[in-house]
Amino acid sequence: MILLGDFNEWYPSRRLKPLDARLERVVRRATWPTRWPLLALDRIWYGGPLELEASGAVRTRQTRLASDHLPLMARFLVSRQRG
């Protein structure tokens, strides 16, 4: 399972605690505003037989023009050990 999106929540947040209790959280990255990212308002959580291989905010000219939030990227490996 992968859950991601713009949650517009600050940490710590009581509203996000149920997600943190059930899923692994990818390290937060500053994604807003795109010109000078200061706040990590976008999140990725994952669970099941996944191992996080890489993650980050995608910072290109195109991503800064496309939205007021930078997109997040995460690459996972499927593990037979977890799940």
Order of alpha helices (4+ residues) and beta strands (2+ residues): beta-alpha-beta-beta-beta-alpha-beta
